[in-house]
Amino acid sequence: MRPAALDCDYGLEPKVLFRLIRVFSGYPVPDAAKITFYRPDFFGAQMKELTHEAMRNPSAWSVGDRELLAAYVAKLNTCPFCVGAHTATASRAYQDRERVAAALAELEGCLPNPEAARDPGPGGPLLGTFELTTRLGSCDAPESRGS
Amino acid sequence: MTTVGLRRMSTDGDIAAVKAAGFSDDQTFELVVCAAVGEATRQYQSGLAALAAAAADLEAG
């Protein structure tokens, strides 16, 4: 269930953009992306800025690393749209779709207790992402680092 | 109103309860954003704690 306003209360510019995306991609704009255009002063503008800083600005972690971490976190958060988007972007950054898929599967398979990995306390899910990042160190492509 | 506790997503039931309590769409949107930011902050802090613990283990190592 979504508030009805999220389906229709957008300015002219976002509406045109949504229509163009639909025409050129053949798909409607995903709800998770659409919501960043709803009252952007309250959420979307800051979220886009934060996301860009975290995912694309210079970092010790490459863009591929960060996208892979995001895919893993999205998996734990049960967000299929985010899993798909971050997995696809990580695959592109690493230029190795199979290795990304294998890394995500391996991490899942290595967890002694998947429910424990969903534990929200310290040492829970993000410790897993730390381990995943460590394992993928050799997968790091210099050209995929942010600039 | 109840909170979502440690669940990681808002459910249809949560939204229905908010609407039944008389909140507008905009207020509902604000509540969901605040819940999401709160959960993201909790995950971020858990991650920092996990990284600190892992770094301490490596140093002790």
Backbone of each chain as ProteinMPNN parsed JSONL, in Angstrom:
{"seq_chain_A": "MRPAALDCDYGLEPKVLFRLIRVFSGYPVPDAAKITFYRPDFFGAQMKELTHEAMRNPSAWSVGDRELLAAYVAKLNTCPFCVGAHTATASRAYQDRERVAAALAELEGCLPNPEAARDPGPGGPLLGTFELTTRLGSCDAPESRGS", "coords_chain_A": {"N_chain_A": [[0.85, -1.195, 0.0], [0.566, 2.173, -0.903], [0.787, 5.669, -0.22], [-1.551, 7.54, -2.037], [-0.721, 9.938, -3.116], [1.909, 9.57, -3.852], [1.824, 8.452, -6.298], [0.947, 10.304, -8.104], [1.35, 13.063, -7.49], [3.389, 15.018, -8.746], [5.676, 17.417, -10.125], [5.742, 19.159, -13.311], [8.192, 18.718, -14.638], [9.372, 16.268, -13.483], [7.281, 14.572, -14.293], [7.458, 14.61, -17.085], [9.985, 13.499, -17.361], [9.535, 10.91, -16.278], [7.794, 9.942, -18.211], [9.414, 9.954, -20.484], [11.361, 8.086, -19.732], [9.802, 5.827, -19.6], [8.993, 5.578, -22.254], [11.435, 5.212, -23.626], [12.681, 3.085, -22.289], [10.753, 1.218, -22.037], [9.683, 0.474, -19.717], [7.956, 1.306, -16.663], [8.969, 3.947, -14.396], [10.733, 2.762, -11.625], [9.242, 2.415, -8.374], [10.965, 2.902, -6.222], [12.823, 4.639, -7.293], [11.23, 6.666, -8.205], [10.249, 7.857, -5.917], [12.176, 9.589, -5.022], [11.692, 11.902, -6.306], [9.521, 12.989, -5.169], [8.412, 15.566, -3.242], [11.146, 16.705, -3.048], [12.614, 18.452, -1.482], [12.246, 17.577, 1.066], [13.161, 14.928, 1.139], [14.268, 13.607, -1.295], [16.289, 15.255, -2.584], [18.358, 15.558, -0.684], [18.876, 12.886, -0.273], [19.806, 12.013, -2.761], [22.166, 13.475, -2.929], [23.617, 12.497, -0.729], [23.788, 9.794, -1.448], [25.285, 9.947, -3.807], [27.684, 10.942, -2.81], [28.473, 8.868, -1.112], [28.59, 6.672, -2.839], [29.975, 7.338, -5.172], [31.943, 9.284, -4.831], [35.497, 9.973, -4.17], [37.159, 7.252, -2.586], [38.483, 4.694, -0.401], [37.39, 2.362, -1.101], [36.46, 0.844, -4.114], [34.187, 1.798, -6.801], [32.901, -0.507, -7.633], [33.265, -2.165, -5.37], [31.698, -0.767, -3.523], [29.186, -0.856, -4.693], [28.744, -3.564, -4.62], [28.696, -4.059, -1.879], [26.392, -2.614, -1.358], [24.551, -4.141, -2.763], [24.562, -6.453, -1.263], [23.663, -5.546, 1.235], [21.15, -4.693, 0.425], [20.05, -7.131, -0.157], [19.846, -8.262, 2.374], [18.02, -6.496, 3.349], [15.828, -7.205, 1.978], [15.062, -6.074, -0.545], [14.16, -6.226, -3.626], [14.36, -4.557, -5.96], [16.543, -2.892, -5.34], [18.539, -4.818, -4.953], [18.774, -5.863, -7.552], [19.518, -3.545, -9.015], [21.939, -2.676, -7.779], [23.492, -4.977, -8.002], [23.711, -5.219, -10.771], [25.103, -2.845, -11.364], [27.456, -3.236, -9.933], [28.436, -5.451, -11.279], [28.966, -4.342, -13.737], [30.914, -2.45, -13.046], [32.997, -4.055, -12.106], [33.287, -5.489, -14.337], [32.646, -8.167, -14.489], [30.391, -10.242, -14.256], [29.838, -12.856, -13.42], [31.58, -13.28, -11.317], [30.756, -11.451, -9.415], [28.173, -12.399, -8.9], [28.875, -14.872, -7.892], [30.317, -14.112, -5.629], [28.344, -12.94, -4.025], [26.677, -15.141, -3.679], [28.43, -16.859, -2.448], [28.948, -15.608, -0.049], [26.446, -15.714, 1.128], [26.24, -18.472, 1.322], [28.28, -19.014, 3.073], [27.493, -18.189, 5.489], [26.915, -19.269, 8.706], [24.488, -19.241, 9.895], [21.835, -17.944, 8.479], [19.818, -16.41, 9.64], [21.035, -15.354, 11.852], [22.737, -13.615, 10.647], [21.082, -11.626, 10.02], [20.756, -10.362, 12.291], [20.266, -7.433, 14.093], [22.114, -6.277, 15.756], [25.377, -4.983, 16.86], [28.042, -6.194, 14.907], [26.503, -7.643, 13.276], [24.847, -7.736, 10.193], [26.544, -5.93, 8.737], [29.08, -6.628, 9.41], [29.392, -8.825, 7.928], [29.474, -7.638, 5.408], [31.873, -6.379, 5.589], [33.614, -8.536, 5.66], [33.115, -9.544, 3.164], [34.059, -7.496, 1.539], [36.76, -7.615, 2.154], [37.413, -10.094, 1.107], [37.074, -9.613, -1.573], [39.099, -7.997, -2.318], [41.105, -8.455, -4.262], [39.715, -8.222, -6.509], [39.448, -5.713, -7.206], [39.251, -3.1, -9.432], [41.333, -0.583, -10.613], [40.389, 1.436, -12.335], [37.793, 1.629, -11.693], [37.519, 3.129, -9.514], [36.222, 5.941, -7.678], [36.238, 9.386, -8.755]], "CA_chain_A": [[0.0, 0.0, 0.0], [1.327, 3.42, -0.959], [-0.061, 6.857, -0.255], [-1.911, 7.842, -3.434], [0.025, 11.107, -3.584], [3.19, 9.145, -4.431], [1.619, 8.013, -7.681], [0.518, 11.358, -9.039], [1.662, 14.459, -7.137], [4.724, 15.423, -9.168], [5.689, 18.586, -10.991], [5.771, 18.898, -14.753], [9.503, 18.187, -15.055], [9.454, 14.833, -13.203], [6.302, 13.819, -15.094], [8.031, 14.46, -18.426], [11.085, 12.547, -17.23], [8.96, 9.568, -16.111], [7.231, 9.531, -19.499], [10.536, 9.653, -21.383], [11.969, 6.815, -19.3], [8.882, 4.751, -19.975], [9.006, 5.431, -23.717], [12.719, 4.7, -24.123], [13.067, 1.802, -21.684], [9.651, 0.253, -22.123], [9.233, 0.138, -18.361], [7.669, 2.478, -15.826], [10.022, 4.271, -13.417], [10.498, 1.997, -10.389], [8.772, 3.224, -7.24], [12.094, 3.315, -5.377], [13.458, 5.802, -7.931], [10.218, 7.713, -8.325], [10.001, 8.521, -4.641], [13.156, 10.654, -4.798], [11.186, 13.129, -6.934], [8.361, 13.464, -4.421], [8.853, 16.529, -2.222], [12.599, 16.518, -2.966], [13.2, 19.262, -0.411], [12.154, 16.828, 2.319], [13.892, 13.661, 1.109], [14.997, 13.206, -2.498], [17.49, 16.035, -2.901], [19.409, 15.186, 0.263], [19.203, 11.471, -0.471], [20.638, 11.902, -3.962], [23.487, 14.017, -2.604], [24.271, 11.538, 0.162], [24.076, 8.577, -2.211], [26.397, 10.203, -4.717], [28.9, 11.06, -2.013], [28.872, 7.554, -0.595], [28.783, 5.645, -3.866], [30.795, 7.748, -6.322], [33.059, 10.173, -4.495], [36.726, 9.241, -3.885], [37.068, 6.377, -1.42], [39.399, 3.554, -0.441], [36.648, 1.292, -1.759], [36.116, 1.167, -5.499], [32.755, 1.85, -7.087], [32.435, -1.898, -7.638], [33.177, -2.611, -3.97], [30.568, -0.12, -2.849], [27.94, -1.374, -5.267], [28.578, -4.924, -4.128], [28.231, -3.927, -0.49], [24.995, -2.17, -1.407], [23.733, -5.288, -3.201], [24.449, -7.374, -0.131], [22.779, -4.92, 2.233], [19.796, -4.728, -0.144], [19.584, -8.505, -0.007], [19.43, -8.414, 3.773], [16.844, -5.652, 3.558], [14.751, -7.758, 1.164], [14.632, -5.065, -1.512], [14.526, -6.788, -4.937], [14.775, -3.514, -6.894], [17.905, -2.456, -4.992], [19.452, -5.934, -5.226], [19.0, -5.904, -8.999], [20.225, -2.346, -9.487], [23.324, -2.641, -7.29], [24.22, -6.116, -8.569], [24.019, -4.878, -12.167], [26.132, -1.806, -11.4], [28.713, -3.855, -9.476], [28.907, -6.317, -12.372], [29.51, -3.465, -14.77], [32.147, -1.831, -12.533], [34.039, -5.09, -12.078], [33.259, -6.152, -15.645], [32.694, -9.598, -14.2], [29.094, -10.562, -13.682], [29.858, -14.158, -12.75], [32.302, -13.188, -10.055], [29.888, -10.739, -8.476], [27.113, -13.332, -8.49], [29.492, -15.918, -7.064], [30.671, -13.522, -4.329], [27.113, -12.795, -3.229], [26.214, -16.49, -3.331], [29.398, -17.445, -1.517], [28.734, -14.992, 1.253], [25.219, -16.304, 1.667], [26.511, -19.868, 1.646], [29.259, -19.127, 4.16], [26.917, -17.796, 6.769], [26.492, -20.457, 9.438], [23.075, -19.121, 10.242], [21.359, -16.745, 7.802], [19.01, -15.574, 10.529], [21.978, -14.627, 12.715], [23.299, -12.529, 9.852], [20.092, -10.553, 9.978], [20.706, -9.768, 13.621], [20.533, -6.011, 13.939], [23.092, -5.762, 16.714], [26.749, -4.821, 16.383], [28.6, -7.468, 14.452], [25.486, -8.3, 12.451], [24.976, -7.768, 8.737], [27.627, -5.185, 8.103], [30.333, -7.356, 9.582], [29.436, -9.656, 6.718], [29.906, -6.846, 4.257], [33.299, -6.135, 5.781], [34.302, -9.759, 5.232], [32.951, -9.635, 1.715], [34.979, -6.531, 0.939], [38.109, -8.141, 2.316], [37.589, -11.198, 0.163], [37.06, -9.148, -2.949], [40.173, -7.036, -2.532], [41.836, -8.714, -5.501], [38.791, -7.99, -7.624], [39.358, -4.265, -7.321], [39.822, -2.528, -10.656], [41.659, 0.827, -10.339], [39.605, 2.367, -13.134], [36.428, 1.728, -11.177], [37.485, 4.011, -8.342], [35.597, 7.24, -7.908], [37.208, 10.444, -9.008]], "C_chain_A": [[0.885, 1.245, 0.0], [0.358, 4.589, -0.866], [-0.313, 7.239, -1.716], [-1.102, 9.001, -3.992], [1.326, 10.709, -4.267], [3.049, 8.674, -5.87], [1.333, 9.159, -8.635], [0.985, 12.778, -8.723], [3.103, 14.841, -7.461], [4.606, 16.644, -10.057], [5.795, 18.17, -12.448], [7.071, 18.22, -15.176], [9.652, 16.69, -14.735], [8.485, 14.018, -14.055], [6.831, 13.576, -16.505], [9.149, 13.423, -18.396], [10.56, 11.117, -17.116], [8.449, 9.044, -17.454], [8.349, 9.141, -20.47], [11.182, 8.307, -21.029], [11.102, 5.644, -19.738], [8.944, 4.486, -21.479], [10.301, 4.754, -24.172], [13.099, 3.346, -23.53], [11.983, 0.745, -21.842], [9.117, -0.134, -20.756], [8.883, 1.418, -17.594], [8.841, 2.726, -14.871], [9.738, 3.482, -12.136], [10.101, 2.92, -9.241], [9.936, 3.753, -6.405], [12.817, 4.528, -5.961], [12.499, 6.983, -7.959], [10.104, 8.542, -7.039], [11.012, 9.646, -4.381], [12.716, 11.97, -5.435], [9.99, 13.698, -6.197], [8.837, 14.348, -3.272], [10.373, 16.434, -2.013], [13.26, 17.346, -1.873], [13.187, 18.513, 0.917], [13.055, 15.599, 2.306], [14.816, 13.51, -0.101], [16.295, 13.946, -2.744], [18.646, 15.64, -1.984], [19.857, 13.742, 0.046], [20.108, 11.281, -1.68], [22.055, 12.37, -3.67], [24.284, 13.035, -1.744], [24.689, 10.286, -0.606], [25.271, 8.789, -3.132], [27.715, 10.273, -3.946], [29.394, 9.687, -1.562], [29.276, 6.584, -1.704], [29.742, 6.033, -4.983], [31.971, 8.648, -5.967], [34.313, 9.347, -4.176], [36.627, 8.458, -2.577], [38.137, 5.295, -1.537], [38.733, 2.365, -1.104], [36.276, 1.727, -3.169], [34.599, 1.273, -5.65], [32.169, 0.441, -7.065], [32.274, -2.438, -6.233], [31.902, -2.075, -3.321], [29.236, -0.631, -3.387], [27.675, -2.805, -4.785], [28.111, -4.931, -2.673], [26.753, -3.54, -0.466], [24.079, -3.318, -1.819], [23.513, -6.246, -2.039], [23.501, -6.813, 0.938], [21.335, -4.951, 1.734], [19.185, -6.118, -0.011], [19.077, -8.729, 1.414], [18.176, -7.61, 4.066], [15.649, -6.107, 2.732], [14.172, -6.715, 0.208], [15.042, -5.51, -2.917], [14.999, -5.733, -5.934], [16.226, -3.114, -6.62], [18.927, -3.566, -5.228], [19.803, -5.952, -6.706], [19.843, -4.741, -9.489], [21.692, -2.367, -9.056], [24.145, -3.819, -7.822], [24.629, -5.806, -10.001], [25.135, -3.846, -12.244], [27.48, -2.353, -10.943], [29.3, -4.712, -10.589], [29.562, -5.488, -13.46], [30.849, -2.86, -14.31], [33.296, -2.834, -12.528], [34.255, -5.711, -13.452], [33.357, -7.667, -15.469], [31.417, -10.019, -13.472], [29.119, -11.865, -12.878], [30.52, -14.061, -11.377], [31.476, -12.459, -8.996], [28.79, -11.668, -7.96], [27.677, -14.393, -7.56], [29.836, -15.371, -5.68], [29.449, -13.398, -3.445], [26.613, -14.169, -2.774], [27.129, -17.113, -2.291], [29.178, -16.894, -0.118], [27.504, -15.594, 1.918], [25.49, -17.723, 2.145], [27.433, -20.026, 2.842], [28.657, -18.808, 5.517], [26.427, -19.033, 7.497], [25.006, -20.421, 9.754], [22.536, -17.837, 9.605], [20.543, -15.832, 8.704], [19.914, -14.743, 11.44], [22.565, -13.433, 11.967], [22.343, -11.354, 9.772], [19.952, -9.892, 11.34], [21.096, -8.303, 13.526], [21.621, -5.47, 14.857], [24.47, -5.58, 16.103], [27.321, -6.181, 15.99], [27.618, -8.237, 13.597], [25.798, -8.185, 10.976], [26.196, -7.06, 8.184], [28.992, -5.774, 8.388], [30.502, -8.276, 8.385], [29.915, -8.868, 5.527], [31.39, -6.543, 4.367], [34.091, -7.347, 5.29], [34.252, -9.894, 3.718], [33.938, -8.701, 1.021], [36.405, -7.042, 1.013], [38.389, -9.23, 1.296], [37.735, -10.712, -1.263], [38.176, -8.159, -3.254], [40.872, -7.215, -3.864], [40.988, -8.431, -6.727], [38.748, -6.515, -7.984], [40.016, -3.763, -8.602], [40.086, -1.045, -10.443], [40.76, 1.791, -11.098], [38.184, 2.524, -12.601], [36.364, 2.604, -9.937], [36.836, 5.344, -8.684], [36.654, 8.301, -8.168], [36.655, 11.766, -8.512]], "O_chain_A": [[1.823, 1.36, 0.789], [-0.761, 4.514, -1.371], [0.613, 7.256, -2.527], [-0.826, 9.052, -5.191], [1.802, 11.415, -5.155], [4.044, 8.516, -6.577], [1.463, 9.001, -9.849], [1.011, 13.62, -9.62], [3.936, 14.971, -6.564], [3.565, 16.881, -10.669], [5.919, 16.988, -12.77], [7.064, 17.274, -15.964], [10.019, 15.915, -15.618], [8.811, 12.914, -14.49], [6.678, 12.487, -17.057], [9.252, 12.579, -19.285], [11.073, 10.212, -17.775], [8.637, 7.877, -17.796], [8.252, 8.14, -21.18], [11.504, 7.504, -21.905], [11.601, 4.611, -20.185], [8.947, 3.339, -21.924], [10.276, 3.841, -24.997], [13.762, 2.545, -24.189], [12.249, -0.455, -21.788], [8.213, -0.962, -20.642], [9.449, 2.48, -17.851], [9.612, 1.812, -14.577], [8.623, 3.529, -11.617], [10.565, 4.056, -9.151], [9.912, 4.891, -5.938], [13.36, 5.348, -5.22], [12.89, 8.134, -7.767], [9.894, 9.755, -7.075], [10.731, 10.558, -3.603], [13.284, 13.025, -5.15], [9.492, 14.767, -6.551], [9.599, 13.893, -2.418], [10.827, 16.116, -0.914], [14.336, 16.996, -1.388], [14.012, 18.777, 1.792], [13.649, 15.255, 3.327], [16.019, 13.307, 0.061], [17.304, 13.326, -3.08], [19.767, 15.417, -2.441], [21.038, 13.414, 0.162], [21.054, 10.495, -1.642], [23.026, 11.749, -4.103], [25.462, 12.777, -1.995], [25.799, 9.782, -0.436], [26.154, 7.937, -3.233], [28.73, 9.728, -4.38], [30.587, 9.391, -1.627], [30.189, 5.777, -1.532], [30.272, 5.161, -5.671], [32.913, 8.755, -6.752], [34.207, 8.144, -3.936], [36.078, 8.945, -1.588], [38.634, 5.014, -2.627], [39.406, 1.467, -1.609], [35.828, 2.853, -3.382], [33.837, 0.895, -4.761], [31.076, 0.223, -6.543], [31.277, -3.09, -5.923], [31.146, -2.8, -2.674], [28.279, -0.814, -2.634], [26.528, -3.199, -4.572], [27.241, -5.713, -2.291], [25.97, -4.06, 0.328], [22.973, -3.458, -1.298], [22.419, -6.781, -1.856], [22.651, -7.529, 1.469], [20.409, -5.2, 2.506], [17.985, -6.272, 0.213], [18.013, -9.311, 1.622], [17.369, -7.983, 4.917], [14.587, -5.485, 2.769], [12.96, -6.501, 0.157], [16.15, -5.208, -3.359], [15.945, -5.981, -6.683], [17.035, -3.009, -7.542], [20.051, -3.296, -5.653], [20.974, -6.043, -7.075], [20.769, -4.923, -10.279], [22.583, -2.109, -9.864], [25.345, -3.685, -8.064], [25.757, -6.091, -10.404], [26.019, -3.952, -13.094], [28.521, -1.988, -11.488], [30.51, -4.705, -10.818], [30.58, -5.878, -14.031], [31.796, -2.77, -15.092], [34.424, -2.505, -12.897], [35.265, -6.369, -13.702], [34.062, -8.35, -16.212], [31.38, -10.131, -12.246], [28.513, -11.968, -11.812], [30.076, -14.679, -10.41], [31.503, -12.821, -7.819], [28.51, -11.724, -6.762], [27.048, -14.768, -6.57], [29.674, -16.065, -4.677], [29.5, -13.712, -2.255], [26.182, -14.338, -1.634], [26.678, -17.8, -1.375], [29.218, -17.629, 0.868], [27.516, -15.937, 3.1], [25.04, -18.131, 3.215], [27.384, -21.036, 3.545], [29.236, -19.117, 6.559], [25.604, -19.776, 6.962], [24.357, -21.461, 9.863], [22.758, -16.75, 10.139], [20.576, -14.611, 8.547], [19.612, -13.594, 11.759], [22.852, -12.389, 12.553], [22.748, -10.227, 9.49], [19.141, -8.984, 11.526], [22.13, -7.964, 12.949], [22.006, -4.307, 14.734], [24.706, -5.975, 14.961], [27.1, -7.184, 16.669], [27.885, -9.382, 13.229], [26.908, -8.507, 10.552], [26.82, -7.554, 7.245], [29.96, -5.464, 7.695], [31.611, -8.48, 7.892], [30.686, -9.378, 4.714], [32.088, -6.46, 3.356], [35.101, -7.208, 4.599], [35.222, -10.304, 3.08], [34.572, -9.075, 0.035], [37.169, -6.92, 0.055], [39.465, -9.28, 0.698], [38.437, -11.324, -2.068], [38.197, -7.552, -4.325], [41.201, -6.232, -4.528], [41.491, -8.406, -7.85], [38.093, -6.118, -8.948], [41.207, -3.984, -8.821], [39.156, -0.306, -10.121], [40.402, 2.847, -10.576], [37.459, 3.434, -13.002], [35.29, 2.804, -9.369], [36.894, 5.811, -9.822], [37.825, 8.121, -7.834], [37.32, 12.796, -8.629]]}, "seq_chain_B": "MTTVGLRRMSTDGDIAAVKAAGFSDDQTFELVVCAAVGEATRQYQSGLAALAAAAADLEAG", "coords_chain_B": {"N_chain_B": [[0.217, 5.087, 18.259], [2.13, 2.37, 17.018], [5.612, 1.459, 16.818], [7.884, 0.372, 14.203], [9.71, -1.3, 15.3], [12.316, -3.642, 15.114], [11.975, -4.4, 12.552], [12.626, -4.341, 9.018], [11.227, -3.098, 7.083], [8.409, -1.124, 6.08], [5.082, -2.147, 6.454], [2.014, -3.006, 4.688], [0.11, -3.049, 6.658], [1.154, -1.28, 8.544], [0.974, 1.149, 7.157], [-1.768, 1.265, 6.762], [-2.624, 1.491, 9.392], [-1.607, 3.973, 10.061], [-3.014, 5.603, 8.315], [-5.59, 5.111, 9.222], [-5.409, 6.339, 11.628], [-5.682, 8.886, 10.946], [-3.764, 10.346, 9.604], [-2.397, 12.357, 6.984], [-1.55, 11.836, 3.459], [0.898, 13.106, 2.979], [1.913, 13.336, 5.568], [2.134, 10.656, 6.184], [4.044, 9.875, 4.327], [6.222, 11.346, 5.346], [6.545, 10.077, 7.822], [7.302, 7.489, 7.035], [9.691, 8.009, 5.69], [11.196, 9.003, 7.836], [11.28, 6.72, 9.468], [12.752, 5.038, 7.804], [15.179, 6.413, 7.586], [15.951, 6.316, 10.234], [16.317, 3.537, 10.562], [18.347, 3.109, 8.703], [20.36, 4.602, 9.861], [20.746, 3.137, 12.177], [21.731, 0.745, 11.094], [24.056, 1.713, 9.935], [25.499, 2.56, 12.18], [25.79, 0.09, 13.439], [27.433, -1.1, 11.581], [29.753, 0.479, 11.737], [30.517, -0.148, 14.351], [30.998, -2.858, 14.034], [33.118, -2.808, 12.223], [35.032, -1.506, 13.795], [35.375, -3.402, 15.79], [36.366, -5.529, 14.261], [38.738, -4.404, 13.333], [40.097, -4.067, 15.727], [40.42, -6.728, 16.435], [42.155, -7.544, 14.421], [44.401, -6.029, 15.028], [45.025, -7.054, 17.506], [45.666, -9.508, 16.792]], "CA_chain_B": [[0.817, 4.403, 17.119], [3.28, 1.534, 17.36], [6.754, 1.642, 15.932], [8.16, -0.851, 13.453], [10.676, -2.111, 16.022], [13.528, -3.97, 14.378], [11.676, -4.812, 11.183], [13.359, -3.497, 8.093], [10.376, -2.489, 6.069], [7.06, -0.77, 6.493], [4.132, -3.065, 5.838], [0.703, -2.445, 4.377], [-0.585, -2.864, 7.934], [1.654, -0.041, 9.156], [0.409, 2.291, 6.421], [-3.209, 1.288, 7.038], [-2.801, 1.99, 10.767], [-1.333, 5.411, 10.036], [-4.16, 6.258, 7.646], [-6.747, 4.996, 10.115], [-5.212, 7.306, 12.713], [-6.038, 10.201, 10.431], [-2.641, 11.074, 9.007], [-2.522, 12.616, 5.548], [-0.526, 11.187, 2.643], [2.189, 13.764, 3.2], [2.401, 12.962, 6.895], [2.525, 9.249, 6.085], [5.327, 9.895, 3.62], [7.249, 11.826, 6.274], [6.78, 9.041, 8.825], [8.038, 6.378, 6.423], [11.062, 8.483, 5.466], [11.877, 9.07, 9.136], [11.55, 5.342, 9.902], [13.83, 4.508, 6.953], [16.43, 7.077, 7.979], [16.301, 5.759, 11.545], [16.835, 2.181, 10.369], [19.634, 3.234, 8.01], [21.325, 5.083, 10.851], [21.063, 2.017, 13.059], [22.605, -0.173, 10.358], [25.351, 2.379, 9.772], [26.209, 2.507, 13.459], [26.178, -1.307, 13.642], [28.567, -1.34, 10.697], [30.94, 1.117, 12.314], [30.903, -0.929, 15.525], [31.554, -4.118, 13.547], [34.434, -2.507, 11.658], [35.946, -1.214, 14.908], [35.673, -4.678, 16.444], [37.214, -6.313, 13.365], [40.059, -3.768, 13.31], [40.723, -4.38, 17.019], [40.823, -8.139, 16.357], [43.333, -7.632, 13.556], [45.542, -5.473, 15.768], [45.357, -7.965, 18.599], [46.023, -10.616, 16.163]], "C_chain_B": [[2.002, 3.556, 17.592], [4.43, 1.851, 16.421], [7.033, 0.325, 15.223], [9.182, -1.719, 14.159], [11.899, -2.374, 15.172], [13.233, -4.473, 12.974], [12.317, -3.846, 10.213], [12.493, -2.947, 6.979], [9.036, -2.118, 6.68], [6.092, -1.686, 5.762], [2.841, -2.323, 5.479], [-0.071, -2.162, 5.664], [-0.154, -1.581, 8.632], [1.005, 1.177, 8.497], [-1.088, 2.42, 6.721], [-3.472, 1.865, 8.43], [-2.599, 3.5, 10.814], [-2.502, 6.17, 9.407], [-5.384, 6.253, 8.551], [-6.646, 5.998, 11.267], [-5.447, 8.732, 12.239], [-4.897, 10.997, 9.823], [-2.861, 11.247, 7.503], [-1.438, 11.846, 4.795], [0.846, 11.797, 2.889], [2.774, 13.397, 4.557], [2.871, 11.507, 6.904], [3.892, 9.133, 5.414], [6.453, 10.312, 4.569], [7.577, 10.771, 7.332], [7.622, 7.914, 8.262], [9.492, 6.784, 6.167], [11.831, 8.511, 6.792], [12.213, 7.669, 9.653], [12.717, 4.763, 9.118], [15.173, 5.124, 7.334], [16.898, 6.542, 9.34], [16.915, 4.38, 11.412], [18.198, 2.235, 9.683], [20.717, 3.694, 8.988], [21.743, 3.957, 11.789], [22.01, 1.029, 12.361], [24.006, 0.424, 10.201], [26.163, 2.295, 11.06], [26.643, 1.086, 13.798], [27.406, -1.629, 12.811], [29.847, -0.746, 11.242], [31.446, 0.323, 13.516], [31.559, -2.235, 15.098], [32.951, -3.908, 12.973], [35.46, -2.24, 12.766], [36.349, -2.508, 15.606], [36.616, -5.52, 15.6], [38.624, -5.73, 13.335], [40.805, -4.07, 14.612], [41.224, -5.82, 17.037], [42.094, -8.29, 15.537], [44.576, -7.131, 14.288], [46.003, -6.404, 16.86], [46.003, -9.246, 18.055], [46.802, -11.627, 15.893]], "O_chain_B": [[2.774, 3.974, 18.455], [4.236, 2.441, 15.359], [6.489, -0.715, 15.594], [9.502, -2.797, 13.658], [12.461, -1.455, 14.576], [14.141, -4.925, 12.275], [12.529, -2.677, 10.534], [13.013, -2.38, 6.019], [8.589, -2.715, 7.66], [6.272, -1.965, 4.576], [2.609, -1.189, 5.9], [-0.805, -1.178, 5.76], [-0.97, -0.881, 9.232], [0.551, 2.102, 9.17], [-1.607, 3.52, 6.907], [-4.418, 2.628, 8.627], [-3.319, 4.215, 11.511], [-2.919, 7.222, 9.89], [-6.116, 7.239, 8.643], [-7.657, 6.445, 11.809], [-5.414, 9.673, 13.033], [-5.042, 12.19, 9.556], [-3.441, 10.384, 6.844], [-0.529, 11.278, 5.399], [1.841, 11.079, 2.996], [3.978, 13.174, 4.685], [3.867, 11.166, 7.543], [4.769, 8.399, 5.868], [7.517, 9.691, 4.584], [8.739, 10.589, 7.695], [8.546, 7.432, 8.918], [10.411, 5.999, 6.399], [12.985, 8.089, 6.853], [13.29, 7.448, 10.208], [13.573, 4.081, 9.681], [16.186, 4.426, 7.394], [18.092, 6.342, 9.562], [17.913, 4.075, 12.065], [19.104, 1.485, 10.047], [21.853, 3.222, 8.937], [22.913, 3.826, 12.15], [22.967, 0.542, 12.964], [25.009, -0.28, 10.321], [27.358, 1.997, 11.038], [27.715, 0.878, 14.368], [28.309, -2.334, 13.262], [30.9, -1.383, 11.215], [32.652, 0.14, 13.683], [32.539, -2.677, 15.698], [33.854, -4.713, 13.197], [36.604, -2.688, 12.688], [37.511, -2.694, 15.968], [37.541, -6.145, 16.117], [39.601, -6.478, 13.315], [42.014, -4.302, 14.595], [42.294, -6.113, 17.57], [42.993, -9.051, 15.894], [45.654, -7.719, 14.19], [47.199, -6.541, 17.121], [46.754, -9.944, 18.735], [46.477, -12.444, 15.032]]}, "name": "protein", "num_of_chains": 2, "seq": "MRPAALDCDYGLEPKVLFRLIRVFSGYPVPDAAKITFYRPDFFGAQMKELTHEAMRNPSAWSVGDRELLAAYVAKLNTCPFCVGAHTATASRAYQDRERVAAALAELEGCLPNPEAARDPGPGGPLLGTFELTTRLGSCDAPESRGSMTTVGLRRMSTDGDIAAVKAAGFSDDQTFELVVCAAVGEATRQYQSGLAALAAAAADLEAG"}
